[in-house]
Amino acid sequence: FRGEALPSVASVSSFSLTTSTGEGAATKVAVEGGAEAEVSAASHPKGTTVLVDRLFYNVPARRAFLKGARAERGAIVEVVTHLAIAHPTVAFRLTDGGRDYLSLPVAGDLLERLAQILGVGKARALRKVEYESGPFGVSGYAALPSLTEGGRAHQTISVNGRFVRADNLHRGLDDAYRATVPSGRYPPVALEITADPRRVDVNVHPTKQVVRFSEERAAREAVAAAVRAAIEWRAPASPQAPRATDRAFTQDRFSGYSPPPTTYPSRAAEDFSTYNAPPPRGLQEARERLSEASRPLAESFAEEPGQYGELPERGGLPQASPEELRVIGQLAAGYILVEEPGSLWVVDQHVAHERAILDRLHDSDSPATVQSLLVPEVVDLSPAEAELAAASLEELSVYGFEAEPFGPRSARVTAVISTLSGRDVAGAFKDALSAISGSEPGRRREDHILATIACHSAVKMGDRLSQAEMEALVKSWLTSRLPATCPHGRSICYRIGLNEVARKLDRH
């Protein structure tokens, strides 16, 4: 498609291009509706000006498909904004009817350009991205999960200096923010991907805004790992050499395991009571992630003071170190009140604990603690769920569920990860089955099941906590990787400034 853009535009408009090297006369090329070009001398400063007038004047059928002026202008603003982010050292100005819609002077760097577009306040919620993985380098800025928008208008990805629209790379962004932002919300991101040009096909579309990589999966994983590292405040592991606890739960991880059928024949008349579940084999490595989450709150609080170090600056969260915070009580048996110099924070105890447990499940490096139930839990299931449970016993045991079929429409759970002891075991078991039936084996399924365990393990609204338990919960939450939002993307805490309290009480 190389060289098609200007002739294509010139064929449907009144087109002129004037260019000069700064030495001698300039050259002007004029084309009227695709007719033969007229070349003449002109006066022009060093540089090039392209003028497109009366677009589609000679193609009325195409002009009829244009949207309204506001919609077309909005699309133009979005494209120029992406170009401005991809090229911060170039000044951009976009006007319509005498009104400036974009006026961006030359920026010193990408962060300054993002501050020009998003505003200084939002720019402070951006975190620097620097990452290399095999053939790909990823740099730029990514917003914390607490800053989201309703669309991808402020998600800009460039490949080797060219702004592109690549669904595969956007899926990498979604992977990075999974379980941190609500569905349909998108944090602002500006990334530059560098790769060997021989590995990138830019001739997929005439605009060259759509690209394909020779290693699509590696490109997606590089984007996900780079952004995740930036927003989690820790160095990422290369996707080519993942940690043992980060590997996806795929079929080859289970001895004798095969995915359940997509349809489940009725087996209501069959008696499962004589079914002997195969003993779990080779599962210790997969269970390592579950151990740390098994520790009770009070035990977690007994850690040596100061081991957590200073917290990085994060928007929407207490800025003081854990040692400077003071838990002052519990409101309505559901909210923990935390005092920070100059502020009072109201913390949702359930989602804060859920976030802390989930991150510990992902990061744990110790053997799991699976606790036998004094009284096995019998879980009532539909025929399809019973069939799925019988086919998934070994996978369920990876996550701490020791279970066996118990009649045609139920399962008996005999052991669970210790954080679930005394909690809603039946609900957690059924939600884990739902995750297995609703997704293919892999990282997405693993995330879903671990989030289910964390949700059912966490303290609930209405649970009264001791002072030590509240302090342990707050410290565990604030030192998790993504403390700003719960696994479903909701906010965890709310700040009330002391100045606001003083104003309400007329003490200003």
C-alpha positions in Angstrom: 0.0 0.0 0.0 3.0 2.3 0.1 2.4 5.6 -1.6 -1.4 5.2 -1.9 -2.5 7.7 0.8 -2.0 11.0 -1.0 -3.3 9.9 -4.5 -6.4 8.4 -2.8 -7.1 11.6 -0.9 -6.4 13.7 -4.0 -8.9 11.7 -6.0 -11.9 12.7 -3.8 -11.1 16.3 -2.9 -9.5 19.6 -3.9 -6.0 18.8 -2.9 -2.7 20.7 -2.8 0.7 20.0 -1.4 3.3 22.8 -1.1 6.8 21.9 0.1 10.2 23.6 0.4 13.7 22.7 1.5 14.3 26.4 2.5 16.5 27.0 -0.4 15.1 28.6 -3.5 11.5 28.4 -4.7 9.0 26.0 -3.2 7.1 23.4 -5.2 3.3 23.2 -5.3 1.3 20.2 -6.5 -2.4 20.7 -7.1 -5.0 18.0 -7.9 -8.7 18.6 -8.5 -10.8 15.5 -7.9 -8.2 13.0 -9.3 -7.5 15.0 -12.5 -3.9 15.3 -13.7 -1.6 17.1 -11.3 -0.6 20.7 -11.9 2.9 21.5 -10.7 4.1 25.0 -10.2 6.6 27.2 -8.3 5.4 28.8 -5.1 6.5 30.7 -2.0 6.7 28.7 1.2 8.9 28.5 4.3 10.9 25.4 4.9 8.5 22.4 5.5 5.4 21.0 3.9 1.7 22.0 3.9 -1.0 19.6 2.8 -4.4 21.2 2.2 -7.5 19.0 1.6 -10.7 20.9 0.7 -14.2 19.8 -0.3 -13.7 16.2 0.7 -15.9 13.8 -1.2 -17.4 16.6 -3.3 -17.2 14.4 -6.4 -18.4 11.2 -4.6 -21.8 12.1 -3.2 -22.6 8.5 -2.3 -19.6 8.4 -0.1 -20.3 11.8 1.4 -23.8 10.6 2.3 -22.3 8.0 4.7 -20.4 10.6 6.7 -21.7 11.2 10.2 -22.7 14.5 11.7 -20.1 17.3 12.0 -19.7 16.8 15.7 -19.1 13.0 15.4 -16.6 13.5 12.6 -14.8 16.2 14.5 -14.7 14.0 17.5 -13.1 11.2 15.5 -10.5 13.6 14.1 -9.7 15.0 17.6 -9.2 11.4 18.8 -6.8 10.5 16.0 -4.8 13.7 16.3 -4.6 13.2 20.1 -3.1 9.7 19.5 -0.6 11.1 17.1 0.4 13.9 19.5 1.0 11.3 22.3 3.1 9.2 19.9 5.2 12.2 19.0 5.6 14.5 22.0 8.4 16.5 20.5 6.1 17.8 17.7 3.7 20.7 18.2 0.0 20.0 17.2 -2.8 22.4 16.7 -6.4 21.5 15.6 -8.9 24.2 14.8 -12.5 24.2 13.4 -14.5 27.3 12.7 -12.0 29.5 14.4 -12.0 27.4 17.6 -9.0 25.5 18.9 -9.8 21.9 19.8 -6.2 21.0 20.4 -3.3 23.3 21.0 -0.2 21.4 22.1 3.2 23.0 22.2 6.3 20.9 21.9 6.7 18.8 25.1 9.9 17.9 26.8 8.9 14.3 27.1 6.0 11.9 27.0 4.9 12.6 30.6 4.7 16.4 29.9 2.6 15.7 26.7 0.2 13.5 28.8 -0.1 16.2 31.4 -1.0 18.6 28.5 -3.8 16.3 27.4 -5.1 14.6 30.6 -4.3 17.4 33.1 -1.6 17.6 35.8 -3.9 15.8 38.3 -4.4 12.7 36.2 -0.8 12.7 35.1 0.2 12.2 38.8 -1.6 8.9 38.8 0.5 7.6 35.9 3.4 5.2 36.5 6.5 4.8 34.3 6.7 1.6 32.3 10.1 0.2 31.3 10.3 -3.4 30.3 12.2 -5.7 27.9 11.2 -9.2 27.0 12.9 -11.1 24.2 12.3 -9.3 20.9 10.1 -6.6 22.5 10.7 -3.5 24.5 7.9 -1.6 26.2 8.1 1.9 27.6 5.8 4.7 28.4 3.2 5.4 31.2 0.2 3.5 32.6 -2.4 4.8 35.1 -3.1 3.3 38.4 -6.4 1.2 38.5 -8.0 4.0 40.5 -8.1 6.2 37.4 -10.4 4.9 34.7 -12.5 6.2 31.8 -15.5 4.8 29.9 -13.5 4.1 26.6 -10.1 3.6 25.1 -9.8 7.2 23.8 -6.7 7.7 26.1 -5.1 4.3 25.5 -2.4 5.0 22.9 0.0 2.3 21.6 2.8 3.0 19.2 4.9 0.4 17.4 8.4 1.6 16.3 7.2 5.2 16.5 3.9 4.7 14.6 0.5 4.9 16.3 -1.4 1.7 15.8 -4.7 0.0 16.5 -3.9 -3.5 17.6 -6.6 -5.6 19.3 -4.0 -8.0 20.4 -2.0 -5.4 22.3 -5.2 -3.9 23.8 -6.0 -7.4 25.1 -2.6 -7.3 26.8 -3.7 -4.1 28.6 -6.9 -5.9 29.7 -4.8 -8.8 31.0 -2.7 -6.3 33.1 -5.7 -4.6 34.7 -7.8 -7.7 35.1 -9.4 -8.0 38.6 -8.5 -4.4 39.3 -10.9 -2.3 37.3 -14.7 -2.7 36.7 -15.9 -4.1 33.4 -16.1 -1.5 30.7 -13.6 0.9 32.4 -10.2 1.6 30.9 -7.2 3.3 32.6 -5.2 5.8 30.4 -2.1 4.3 28.9 0.6 5.5 26.5 3.0 2.8 25.4 5.8 2.6 22.8 6.6 -0.9 21.6 10.0 -1.4 20.0 10.6 -4.5 17.9 12.6 -5.7 14.9 10.8 -4.3 11.9 11.1 -7.7 10.3 8.8 -9.1 13.0 6.1 -6.5 12.4 3.7 -6.5 9.4 2.6 -2.9 8.8 0.9 -3.6 5.5 -2.3 -5.0 6.9 -4.3 -1.9 6.1 -3.8 1.1 3.8 -3.6 3.5 6.9 -0.9 1.3 8.4 -2.6 1.7 11.7 -3.3 -2.0 11.9 -0.2 -4.2 12.5 0.5 -7.9 13.1 3.4 -9.5 14.8 5.2 -12.7 13.9 4.9 -13.5 17.6 1.5 -12.2 18.6 1.3 -14.1 21.9 4.7 -12.9 23.0 3.8 -9.3 22.2 0.6 -9.5 24.2 2.4 -11.0 27.2 5.1 -8.4 27.0 2.5 -5.6 27.2 0.6 -7.3 30.1 3.8 -7.9 32.1 5.2 -4.4 31.5 2.0 -2.6 32.7 1.4 -5.0 35.5 4.9 -4.4 36.8 4.4 -0.6 36.7 1.1 -0.6 38.6 2.1 -3.3 41.1 5.3 -1.6 42.0 7.6 -4.5 41.5 9.9 -5.9 38.9 8.1 -8.2 36.5 9.1 -11.7 35.5 9.8 -12.2 31.8 6.9 -14.1 30.2 9.5 -16.4 28.6 10.6 -17.6 32.1 7.6 -17.3 34.5 7.8 -18.3 38.1 6.5 -21.7 39.0 3.5 -20.0 40.8 2.7 -17.9 37.8 2.2 -20.7 35.3 -1.3 -21.2 33.9 -3.4 -24.1 35.0 -3.4 -25.9 31.7 -4.3 -29.5 30.9 -0.6 -30.7 31.0 -0.3 -29.7 34.7 -2.6 -32.5 35.8 -1.9 -36.2 35.7 -4.8 -37.8 34.0 -6.9 -34.6 34.0 -8.9 -33.7 30.9 -11.3 -30.7 30.4 -15.0 -31.5 31.1 -17.4 -31.9 28.2 -19.1 -28.8 26.9 -22.5 -30.5 27.3 -23.4 -32.7 30.2 -25.7 -35.7 29.8 -28.2 -36.3 32.5 -26.9 -38.9 35.1 -29.7 -38.4 37.6 -30.3 -42.1 37.9 -26.6 -43.0 38.5 -25.4 -43.4 42.0 -22.0 -41.8 42.6 -21.7 -43.0 46.2 -19.4 -45.8 45.1 -17.1 -43.5 43.1 -13.5 -43.5 44.4 -11.8 -40.2 43.5 -8.2 -40.7 42.3 -5.6 -39.5 44.8 -4.1 -36.1 43.9 -0.7 -36.6 42.2 2.0 -34.0 41.8 -0.1 -31.2 43.1 2.2 -29.8 45.9 3.9 -27.3 43.6 0.5 -26.0 42.4 -0.7 -25.7 46.0 2.2 -23.5 47.1 0.4 -20.3 46.3 -2.3 -21.2 48.9 -0.3 -21.4 52.1 0.2 -17.8 53.0 -3.5 -17.0 52.7 -4.1 -19.7 55.4 -2.5 -17.7 58.2 -5.0 -16.0 60.5 -5.1 -12.2 60.9 -3.7 -12.1 64.4 -0.7 -14.2 63.3 -0.1 -11.9 60.4 -0.1 -9.0 62.7 2.6 -10.6 64.9 5.3 -10.0 62.2 8.3 -8.0 63.2 7.5 -4.2 63.1 8.8 -2.3 60.2 9.3 -5.2 57.9 7.0 -3.8 55.3 9.1 -0.7 54.6 7.7 2.5 53.2 4.7 2.5 50.9 5.1 4.0 47.5 3.0 7.1 46.7 -0.4 6.0 45.3 -3.5 7.9 44.5 -6.6 7.3 46.5 -4.8 5.6 49.4 -3.3 6.7 52.7 0.1 8.2 52.0 1.6 7.6 55.4 3.6 4.5 56.3 1.8 1.7 58.2 3.6 2.8 61.4 2.0 6.3 61.1 -1.5 5.0 60.7 -3.8 4.3 63.7 -6.8 2.1 63.6 -9.4 3.8 65.8 -12.4 1.5 65.5 -15.1 -0.2 63.5 -18.2 1.3 62.1 -21.4 -0.8 61.7 -19.4 -4.0 61.9 -18.3 -3.4 58.3 -16.0 -0.5 58.0 -12.6 0.1 59.7 -11.8 3.6 60.6 -8.1 4.5 60.1 -6.6 7.8 61.2 -3.8 9.3 59.1 -2.3 12.7 59.9 -4.8 15.2 58.5 -7.3 12.5 57.4 -9.8 9.8 58.4 -10.1 6.8 56.1 -13.2 4.6 56.0 -12.1 1.1 54.8 -14.5 -1.6 53.6 -13.3 -4.5 55.6 -14.6 -7.2 53.3 -13.1 -6.0 50.0 -9.8 -4.9 51.7 -9.4 -8.4 53.2 -10.4 -9.9 49.8 -7.7 -8.0 48.0 -5.1 -8.9 50.6 -6.0 -12.6 50.4 -6.1 -12.7 46.6 -2.6 -11.2 46.3 -1.2 -13.6 48.8 -2.8 -16.5 46.9 -1.0 -15.4 43.8 2.3 -14.7 45.5 2.7 -17.4 48.1 5.9 -19.5 48.0 5.1 -21.9 50.9 3.3 -25.2 51.1 -0.5 -24.9 51.3 -2.4 -25.5 54.5 -5.5 -27.6 53.6 -7.7 -28.2 56.6 -10.0 -31.2 57.0 -13.5 -30.4 58.0 -14.8 -31.9 61.2 -18.2 -32.3 59.5 -17.9 -32.7 55.8 -20.0 -30.2 53.8 -22.6 -31.7 51.5 -23.2 -29.4 48.5 -26.4 -29.8 46.6 -25.8 -29.6 42.8 -27.7 -29.7 39.6 -27.2 -32.8 37.4 -24.8 -30.7 35.1 -22.9 -29.4 38.1 -22.6 -32.9 39.6 -21.2 -34.2 36.3 -18.8 -31.3 36.1 -17.7 -31.8 39.7 -17.0 -35.5 39.1 -14.8 -34.6 36.1 -12.9 -31.8 37.9 -12.0 -33.3 41.2 -8.3 -33.2 40.6 -8.3 -29.6 39.4 -10.5 -28.6 42.4 -7.9 -30.2 44.7 -5.3 -27.9 43.4 -7.2 -25.0 45.0 -7.7 -26.9 48.3 -11.1 -28.5 47.7 -10.9 -32.2 48.7 -14.2 -33.5 47.5 -16.0 -36.6 46.2 -19.3 -37.3 44.5 -22.1 -38.0 47.0 -25.2 -39.3 45.3 -26.5 -38.2 41.9 -26.9 -34.5 42.6 -24.5 -33.6 45.4 -20.8 -33.6 46.3 -19.2 -34.0 49.7 -16.4 -31.6 50.6 -14.0 -33.1 53.2 -11.2 -30.5 53.3 -10.6 -26.9 52.1 -7.9 -24.3 52.3 -7.9 -23.1 55.9 -9.1 -19.6 55.2 -12.4 -21.1 54.1 -12.8 -23.0 57.3 -15.9 -21.7 59.0 -16.9 -19.8 55.9 -19.4 -20.4 53.1 -17.7 -23.6 51.8 -20.7 -24.6 49.6 -20.9 -21.2 47.9 -17.1 -21.2 47.3 -17.3 -24.7 45.8 -20.2 -23.9 43.5 -18.5 -20.7 42.4 -15.3 -22.6 41.6 -17.4 -25.0 39.5 -18.9 -22.0 37.7 -15.5 -20.7 36.9 -14.4 -24.1 35.5 -17.5 -24.4 33.3 -17.3 -20.8 32.1 -13.6 -20.6 30.9 -10.9 -22.7 29.2 -8.0 -23.9 31.3 -5.5 -21.1 31.7 -4.6 -17.9 33.5 -8.1 -16.4 33.3 -9.7 -19.5 34.9 -7.0 -19.5 37.6 -7.6 -15.8 38.4 -11.4 -16.4 38.6 -11.1 -19.4 40.9 -8.6 -17.7 43.2 -10.8 -14.6 43.3 -13.7 -16.8 44.3 -11.7 -18.3 47.2 -10.5 -14.9 48.3 -14.1 -13.5 48.3 -15.5 -16.4 50.3 -12.5 -16.4 52.7 -12.6 -12.7 53.5 -14.3 -11.3 56.6 -17.9 -10.2 55.8 -19.9 -7.1 56.5 -21.3 -7.7 60.0 -18.2 -9.5 61.3 -17.0 -7.8 64.4 -13.2 -7.7 64.6 -10.8 -7.3 67.5 -8.3 -4.4 67.5 -5.4 -6.8 66.6 -7.5 -8.3 63.7 -8.3 -4.8 62.3 -4.7 -3.7 62.5 -3.5 -6.9 60.8 -6.1 -6.5 58.1 -5.2 -2.9 57.3 -1.5 -3.7 57.2 -2.0 -6.7 55.0 -4.2 -4.7 52.7 -1.9 -1.7 52.3 1.1 -3.9 51.5 -0.7 -5.9 48.8 0.2 -5.3 45.2 -3.0 -3.5 44.1 -4.6 -2.0 47.2 -6.6 0.7 45.4 -9.4 -1.5 44.2 -11.0 -4.9 45.0 -10.8 -7.8 42.5 -14.1 -6.6 41.0 -12.7 -3.1 40.4 -14.6 -1.3 43.2 -13.0 1.2 45.5 -11.9 -0.1 48.9 -11.5 3.1 51.0 -12.8 6.6 51.3 -11.0 9.7 52.7 -12.5 12.4 54.9 -10.2 15.3 55.4 -10.1 17.0 58.8 -10.6 20.3 57.1 -13.9 19.0 55.8 -14.9 17.9 59.3 -14.0 21.3 60.7 -16.1 23.1 58.1 -19.1 20.9 58.9 -18.7 21.8 62.5 -18.1 25.5 61.8 -14.6 25.4 63.3 -12.9 26.9 60.3 
